[in-house]
Amino acid sequence: MFENLSEKLERSFKILKGQGKITELNVAETLKEVRRSLLDADVNYKIAKDFTNRVKDKALGMNVLTAVKPGQLMVKIVHDELAELMGGKNVDIDVKGNPAIVLMSGLQGSGKTTFSGKLANMLKTKRGKKPLLVACDVYRPAAIEQLRVLGEQIGVPVYTDENSKDPVGIAQAAIRQAKAEGKDVVIVDTAGRLAIDEQMMTEITAIKKAIEPNETLFVVDAMTGQDAVNTAKEFNERLDFDGVILTKLDGDTRGGAALSIRTVVNKPIKFVGTGEKMEAIDAFHPERMADRILGMGDIVSLVEKAQEQFDAEEAKKLQKKLSKNQFNFNDFLGQIQQIKKMGNIKDLASMIPGVGKALKNVDIDDDAFKSVEAIIHSMTPMEREMPDIINGSRRKRIALGSGTTVQDVNRLLKQFEESKKMMKMLSGGGKMMRHMPGMKR
């Protein structure tokens, strides 16, 4: 995510490295590179120019403390301005109502139907809502079937009426059914087009007028850059939507849409799609995104993702096992499953400061744990419970059964022991804890 932009911005800050103070000359040179980096990321020229002008005014108007180097100050100013450019603060979705109604809009291929499923799943699993998905694309049977499949996958009902060609009537009937069945959120997936046309805009405007949604969301493919911004502008002029959803932010996106769209339509980015899985949906936090763009990581989001998978009761059991040295491969496998639920492995790792840069050219797919799981599944129940009994002959058998080598098995056993020691230390069982007040909390 934003790898190229991050790298180019880092290069531009190097101009100030070793400089004793900020001057008009070295600021101009740095910001010329910053502006070039933004343009390469497909940010609109006027937005990039206004951005660098604001940074310049702030940088030259500041008295640099002796403890702060000019390069560090510039990073701080650029960070704050980037966050402001993307909206300044997180704006949540409004799902208050009986039922709350969310209208989805966007071009065909933007990921609108998939995101409708992701949103329903998030509201169900994280907010305890009872959503109903509504298929209002009367032109593409494939879209109706796609929504139905997604609904089955996440355990959310889908309202369809394949005998009707009236999307307004379908949406209204779905809302009546939601009220009758006690559903508290209705997510209406509408038809998309390959390009904006009058029929499309008239239709979705009519749906909005008829159902009066709490939220009208515009879904846009982040990989389309400036085209996404222009499309958003046209939609907003007709529909006056409440927020933007950026999908495919995990792809080879240059970031122009994320950086420009807020300024052009004056509407907040509310969520981003970061992968194909139904769990790959994140609330958009401008400050955290600025952190990531500038290579500072995003520890807050990482902790939040971990907490979503955190089970207090299981954690107590695990701590008890660690203190008694009873942590085994069943527990290890459980920890792996929790990590996998948190999302894309490379994306998670990039949230740790400094790691994103180190992993720039490293390919980590979602099957990163595949061989580890295969090795553990090849162990007998007793071997998983009592790893100490795994001798040479057992290692050979495990390697053969998992399609790996004895070296792979040895490596995993070593990693398991190291993980066990580290977890014991962090859970309060090691000497380190006594020397680090507050760490246990």
N, C-alpha and C positions, 0 to 999 in steps of 0.2 A: 504494500500500500504506500503510494507516494515515494517509492524508493529513489527514482530519478530526481524528483524535486528536492528531496532531502539531501542527496549527494551534491547537487548543484548549489544549494543554499549554503551548505557547509564550506564549499570551496570559496564562495563569495566572502564569507566571514574571515577567511584566512588573510585577506588583504589587510585587515586591522591587527593581525597578530604581530606582536612585537612593537606596535605603535605606542608611544608614550601617552598620547592624548587624541581625542577626536577633533579633526579639523574639517573644514568645508571640503578640502581636496580629497582626503582619504574616505570621507563619507560618500562623496559623489562617486568615487571609483567603486566602492563596495555596493552602493545602491544600483549602480548601472548593471552589475552582475546579478543582483537580486531581481531587478526588473526583467532581465534576460531569462532568468530561471523561471519566473512566473509565466512569461510569454511561451517558453518552451513547454510549460505544463498546460498550455491551451487556455490561459486566463486572458480575458478580454483586455486589449491594450489600454483603454481608458482606466479600467479598474486597476491594472498593474501600475500605471503611471500615478494615479491618485494615491495608491497604497505607498509607493516609495516616497512620494512628496510628504505624506504624513509622517513617515518614519524619519525622514530627513529633518523636518521641523522639530520633532521631539528630540532627536539626537543632538542637534546643535543648540537646543534650548536647555539642555541639562548640564549641570555641573557634575563632572565625573568624580566620584569619591576615589581617593587614592587606593582604597582596597579593591576597587572594581576596575578591571582592565577594559579598555575600549571595546574589544571584541565581545566580551561578556555582556557589556551594556547593550551593544547592538543586537545581540541574540535576544535579550530580554525585551527590547522595544519591538523587534520583528515578531516575537512570540505573541505579545499582547495585541499587536495590530492584526495578526493572522486570526487570532481568536475573535476579535471584534468583527473582522471581515466575514467570518462564518456565522455570525449571529450573537457572539458574546456569551450567551448562556443557553443551557438546555431548555427546550420547551416541550412539555409532555403532551401526550394525546388526551383529548377530552372524551372519556367514556362514562360520563355521568348521565344517567337517564334510565327510562324504563320502557323500552330498551334504548340504549345509546345507539346511534346510527353512524356508521362510517362509510363514506362513498369513495371508492377507488377510481382514479382516472389516469390516463396515460396512453401512449402509443402502443401498438402491437409490438411485442418483442422486448418491451422494457422490463418484463419480469413482474407485471402487475398481478397476474393470477397466482403465481408462486408466492409473492409477498402477502397476498390476502391470506393464504394458508399459514404463513409464518406469523403474521399478526394475530390470527385466531389462536394459534398454538401458544404464543407468548402470553396473551391475555388469559388463556385458560390455565396454563401451568404456573405462571408467576403472579397473577393478580386474582386468581380464583373466580374468573368470569365464566359465564355460560354462553359462548358465542354461537351464532348461526351464520353460515356462509351462504351467500345468494348468488346464483349464476344468472347474470343479466346480459350475457353476450349471446344475442339471438341469431348471430350470423355464423358463428364458428362452433359446430358441435364438439370439436376437439377441445375447446376452452371449457365447455360444460363438463366434459369427461375428465379433463385435467383437474378441475376443482373438486369433482366427486372423489377422484383417487386421493387427492391431498386430504380431503375431509376424513376419509377412511383411515388414512395413515396417522392422523393426529387425534382421531376420535371426536371429530366435530361434525354435526349434521350439516348437510348442504341442501338448500331449497332450490329445486329446479322445476321448470314447466316447459318441456320441449314442444308442447302443442301450441304455445303462445309465441307470437312475434312482437309482443308489446312489452318492452323492458320496464316501462313505468308501472304497468299493471302487475308484472312479476314482482317488482320491488315492494309494491304496496301490499300484495298478498303475503309476501314473506314476512313483512313487519307484523301483519295481523297474526300469522302463525307463531311468530316469536313471542308475542304478548300472551297468546293462549297457552304456550308451552313453558312460559317462565324464563325465556332466554333474555339475557340482559345486554347483549351487544349483537347488532346485526351488521355484518360486513358485506357490502354490495360490490361485487366485481362486475365492471361494465366492459362494453366492447371497446377494443382498440382499433386503430387503423395504421397502415404503413406510413401515412402522412396525415396532417391535419386537413379535414374537409368540413364543409358547412353542415352536412348531414350528421356527422359525428358530434360536432359541437352543439347543434340544436337538440340532439337526442339526450346528451348527458346534462345539458342545462335544464331540460324538461324533467329528467329524473330528480335532479337536485331540488327543483322547485316543488315537486310532488311529495318528496319524502322528508324534506327539511333536515338534512343530516347535522349531527353535532360536529363532525369533521369531514371535510372534503380533502382528500390527499392526492397529490400528483406524484406518480411514480415515474422515475426517469433513470435510464441506464447511464451510470457515471462514466462509462467508457466512451460515450459519444461526445464528451467535452463541450465545446461551445455550441454545438447543435442542440445539446440537451438544454442549455440555458435559453436559447432562442425559442425552443418548443415550449419551455416552461412559461416564458413571457406571453406567448400567444394564448396558451391555455388559461393563464391567470387573468388576462384581459376579458375573457368570456365567462370564466367559471368562478373567479375570485376564490381560489382554493385556500385552505387554512395552513397547509404545510407540505413540505417536499420529502419524498422518500428517495434516497439514492441507492440503487441496486448495483450489484457486480463491482463493489468497491474493492473486492479482493483480487480483481483481474489486473490486467496490465494498463491500469488507468493512470493518466497523467495528473489528475486532480483538478483540472480546470473547472469542472462543474461544481465541485464541492466549494471551491474558493470564490466562484463568481455568482452563483445562483441566488444567494441571499441578497446581494446588492441589487441585482437586476429586478427581482420580483418582490423584494421586501417581505418575504415570508420565510419562516424558519425551516431548517432541515430538521425533521423530527426523528427519523430512523435511517439506518443504513443496512443494506444487505451485504453480508461478508462471506457468502458461500452458498452451496447448494442445499445443505441440510436444513431441516425445518427449524432448528435451533439457531441458525446463523442470521440473527437479527440483533442489532445493537441500537440502543438509544444514542442519538447524536449529541456529543458534548464538545462544543467548539474549542474550549481550553485544552481538553485532552487530545483532540485531533491536532491542535497546534503543537503540543508536546511531541506527538509522534512524528509530525512533519519535520521537526527540528532535531530528531534523533534522541529525544529525552525519555522515550518509553511511555508507558501508560499503566503504572502500577495500580492506580485506583480501579480501573476497569478490570485488570487481572484479578484483583482481590474480590471484586463483585462477582465475577464469573465463578471464582472458586467457592464463594459463599452460597451461590445458587445450588451447587452440588453438595454443600456441606450438610451433614447429618449429625447433629449434636450427640445423639445416643450412640451412633456408630463411632464417633470420634472418642467418646469415653471408653468404649470397649477396646478400641485400638490403642489408646494410651495405656490402658491396663495391661494389654498384651505386651507392649513394648517394655514396660517397667519390669515384667516378669520374663522377658526375653523369649516370648512365645509368638512373635510376629512371624508369619509363614507365607508361603507362596499363594495361598488363597487370598490372604490380605493384600499381598502385592498386586495380584490380578485385579482385585476390587479397586485399588488406587488407580490402576491404569484405566479401568472403565470410567472412573470419575473424570480423569483428565481428558479422555476422548470426548466426553459429553460437553466439555467446556468450549469446544470448537476446534478450528484449524490449528494444528500444532505450530506451524511457522508463525502464524498470526499471534498466537499466545506468547511465543518466545520473543517476538519483536516488541512486546509490551514491557519487557525488562530493559531498562536503560543500557544502551551500548550493544545489546545483543542483536537488534535489528540490522545494524550496520555490518556486524560480523557474519550474519546469515544472508547477506545480500545476494550472493551467487550460489547459495547452498539450497538444493532442492529437497524440501521435507514434505512428503505427501501424507495423507491421512492414514496410510498403511504403515506408518513408522513403527508401530508396535506389533505388527503382524507376526514377525519371527519370534518375538518375545512371548506373545500369547501362544504361538504354536508349540514352543518349548515347554511352557507351563502345562498346556493341555496334554502333552505327551508324558507327563509325570503321573505316577500312580497316586491315589488319594493319600497314601502314607508318606510318599516323597514330598508332596505339597505341604503336608502337616509337619513333617520332620526333615527339613532340607539337609541336616547334618548327615543323614544316612546315604546321601547320593555319592557313591564311590565311583571308581573308574569304569567298571562294567555297566553300572546304571547310566552313567553319562553317555556311553556309547549307544545304549539302547534308546535313550531320550533323543539323542541327535538323529538317529536313524528314523525314529517315529515322527519327528518334526520336520524332516527334510533339511536339517541344518548340519553343522559340523560340531565335533567335540569342542573345538575352540570357541564356537558360538555359545555352547552350553557353559563352558568354563567362564566366559566373559559375563554371562548373565548371573551366574552364581556369585561372582566377585562383586558385580553391581548391586546385587541383592543385599549382600553383607554390608556394603558401603551405605546403601540407602537406609538399612536398618539402624546403623550407628548414627547417621545424621538425624533420622526421625526421632530416635531416642533422645538425642541431645536437644533437639528443638522442642520436644514435648515436656522437658523439665527433668529428664533423668540423668543428664550429664553434668560434669563439673562446670562446663562453660556457663550454664544457667546461673550459677551462684555468683559469677563475676559480671553478669549483665542484668542488673536490676531492671525490671519492667519488660524484659523480653518474653517472659512466660505469659504475661497478660496479652 
